[in-house]
Amino acid sequence: MAVIVVVIVGGGGDKLRNQPLVRWFLAVQRHQQSRATIRSEFKISRRHRRYSVENIDNSYGHNEAYEIAHPYRHSPFMRTEYSISPEAHHDAYYTQPYQPTASPSDYEGSHIPSQTPQPYQDDEVPILQQRHDSYGPNSGLTAFEEAAIAPTPSPAPIRRWKTVKEVQLFNGNLVLDCPIPPKLLSQVNHAAPPERDEFTHMRYSAATCDPADFYNERFTLRQRLFTKPRHTELFIVVTMYNEDDFLFARTMIGVFKNIEYMCSRTNSKTWGKEAWKKIVVCVVSDGRAKINPRTRAVLAGLGVYQDGIAKQQVNGKDVTAHIYEYTTQIGMELKGNQVHLKPRSGVPVQMIFCLKEKNQKKINSHRWFFQAFGRVLDPNICVLLDAGTKPGRDSIYHLWRAFDLQPMCGGACGEIKAMLSHGKKLINPLIAAQNFEYKMSNILDKPLESSFGFISVLPGAFSAYRYVALQNDKNGQGPLEKYFAGEKMHGANAGIFTANMYLAEDRILCFELVAKRNCQWILQYVKSSTGETDVPDRMAEFILQRRRWLNGSFFAAVYSIAHFYQVFRSNHSATRKFMFMIEFIYQTINMLFAWFAIGNFFLVFHILTKSLGAASLLGNAGRILGVVFEWLYLATLLTSFILAMGNRPQGSNKFYMTMVYFWIGIMIYLTFAAIFITVKSIQAETMDGKFSLSSIFSNHQFFSMIVSLMSTYVLWIVASLLFFDPWHMLTCFLQYILLTPTYINVLNIYAFCNTHDITWGTKGDDKAEKLPSANLKPSGKVDVAIPQDDGDLNAQYEAELAKFASKPPKEVRAFSDEEKQEDYYRGFRSAVVLVWIFCNFALAAVVLSAVGLERINPDNTSGEQRSTIYMAVVLWSVAGLSLFRFVGAMWFLITRLRGLFLFWTNYSSVVCEKAVPSLFSFLGLYYAFISQARKRKLHTPTPTPSGHPPYNLLFPPFFHISTSCLPLKTSPR
């Protein structure tokens, strides 16, 4: 540049001045001098540099004229080290000049649109696509500075999004760069106007395609629009359905703390002060009509959502997802059950909010994450979270570290813990039992499976995967292909086995990842990574949750065992394959025990209760108690089947709670029986003073009981102590033991009786409010309704904040009148069926001395006498009923014969009275006719070809008339 200046100043440069490069340089110099003059003349103070939209020309990005007049220059304030200061931000949202229409080759290797080569480029300056006549802050410096020194416009009239502007489509897609509300902008650090950065604008994209076509339809994301695209090391997805603002904020607070933790690791080669640029947080909401309004308001408070911008259609294509992008600096905190925003509370967070137009379930949400956004960003590690799950402060980092330390780690999960609210929720026995279950699974099951290299399930609520490990092969087959197949496995598209299997689709993904052809990926459990989640606190919700879990896990386990041979197509070592074989044998045995759990539990109950009837224990009292409890056991078990086959848990809560209390009583009785028998056995062995260890082994029943107790309860205590996590043994052990029969005899029965139900427990899709459409005009642009001034933006922002500023209304779990009526009818039907079955069952048991009755009175003579009496009663009853039926039939026959006799009597009298005179009249007339014919010498007519005389001669016309002269008097019968 200095050489060019010397040549021009030296004279003889008229021809040189006409060169394009020189003319461009002179324009640059004039523009820079103009900018310096303006700044020195107006001396704009910091207080005048307020963000305003009202007095800014409508331009989405910078138009072509501006790009020519205002070429890019390297700002002296831009440093290589990130700073929150507006004057010292190296990621200024500054637009580079380039052509808005990308060539077909743009997307072959990069997502960066075609751009004109620049003489000066800074890899750290973002590049945004050129947009014409869209809305947003105008890039013209003069207009902005004139607005800065002008009086502050009055915010009184709010135009309510009525202004219509023309927008140039980018690659045929509607993409808007929307200025954030000034009230929000004043709370965050951002680039000094008129420069733009990721903190001053929210980016909206209207996706009109399937997630699999997102990349091919030339959609892109902000991280790919910088001159040097940002590498995404960690891609976090939070899937939600209709969770409220409290659950959503709880998850996001945990995510934000993890990002802050990674930014604090200044000595890390991967993380550090700029770590937030390598992390993208994606929130996917399943259905625009389903999202909780308070949760949506929290997203608006973060700046990642704006109301009134989304479109229903773009150029005739239905919008499938609304994608909002923003880098937020707003934090959150929970006070009681309310969410509060904290400005400038932490490091920036790159956020993507995908609001799906329709409710298409969780697998479809993961399709948007993996197939759409994942293909654009190409992340290294993907973390899956459910809204409501709160990761620990450094849990996500420890998950990532597992992949960093083990290159062949394809998936990992942390410890899922029940949220106990500092132990307050342990008062509820159901929550305490679930807490114990979660703890023992994380102490015994997950470490065992991780040692083999295959974890049967990485919970979708908190897990991570290596993105490259999930990819399909060149034939389109692989883990993701199997995982996403579950989205369409409904109705006629799949059998009942496959549909139930995909209720636990995360288990299918784990198996397909480990068994991936020509690969050797393994799965790991990370004990230091924790995530807290809510657990059901009511029996009806608990039953519905476990129905899906049990059915999905059972059928997925069958699938994994049946397809175990696929492991041999992988590149795992022979040792690893042998370990997999041992693990699958172990899982097969566990599955068999789960299949026979109901029968095994009843047999244990029967044996223990029968043993109490021995003379050395409880004697006759033990026999009576055993019979009573056995009858109640079978009656309750049958009730479980009847209710599971036809009643909703929500409508039969009293029935289920009654059964839960009964099973608790059964478990108390069993525990007493086990302890009492053990104590009596020890006393019997030590009574003669010759007790030794060998005597224990000689008593097989006593030895088996001791081994069973030691291998269960003692090992639980030892393992918990070794993992330095024993407190659940003190606070939750008793509740879990008491509810064990409920797990077996209620949850299993309901699950297997409802294998036809392949739903996730969510209702049908509601119709959302229809949005405006954007149709392409002949000019190649579309019209959009947008906010135009600060008043509109601030009013909308304050309205969103007000939605979650007040306390949330108390949740009222009410049923509709139709549901109440249906539950009442079903309950009545079940009660009738139960009474009917129990009566018949009791009759058979009493007569045959079955179901324990024979233990009360072991005398065989009395049993034979009851049988003889029963047979005599039944046989004589059958004979008496048959005789009674015969007498009734005879009476009917006699009555009918009497009626027939009366009928024929009346009929014969009528015949004698009417028919005989008529016959004589007929014969007289016929004789007169014949006599008259002979007198006239009439001859017989010529016979017909058949040889018979004509019909009308044999039967003259008056004969037909005379047939109606027989009126009959008949009785009403």
Secondary structure by P-SEA (a helix, b strand, c coil): caaaaaaaaacccccccccaaaaaaaaaaaaaaaaaaaaaaccccccccccccccccccccccaaaaaaccbbbbcccccccccccccccccccccccccccccccccccccccccccccccccbbbbccccccccccccaaaaaaaaacccccccccccccbbbbbbbcccbbbbbccccaaaaaacccccccccccccbbbbbbcccccccccccccccccccccccccccbbbbbbbccccaaaaaaaaaaaaaaaaaaaaccccccccccccccbbbbbbbcccccccaaaaaaaaaaccccccccccccccccccbbbbbbbccbbbbbcccbbbbbcccccccbbbbbbbcccccaaaaaaaacccccccccccbbbbbccccccccaaaaaaaaaaaacccccccccccccccccccccccaaaaaaaaaaaaaacccaaaaaaaccccccccccccccccccccccccccaaaaaacccccccccccaaaaaaacaaaaaaaaaaaaccccbbbbbbbccbbbbbbccccaaaaaaaaaaaaaaaaaaaaaaaaaccccccccccaaaaaaaaaaaaaaaaaaaaaaaaaaaaaaaaaaaaaaaacccccaaaaaaaaaaaaaaaaaaaaaaaaaaaccccccaaaaaaaaaaaaaaaaaaaaaaaaaaaaaaaaaaaccccccaaaaaaaaaaaaaaaaaaacaaaaaaaaaaacccccccccaaaaaaacccccccaaaaaaaccccccccccccccccbbbbbbbccccbbbbbbbccaaaaaaaaaaaaaacccccccccccccaaaaaaaaaaaaaaaaaaaaaaaaaaaaaaaacccccccccccaaaaaaaaaaaaaaaaaaaaaaaaaaaaaaaaaaaaaaaaaaaaaaaaaaaaaacaaaaaaaaaaaaaaaaaaaaaaccccccccccccccccccccaaaaaacccbbbbbccc
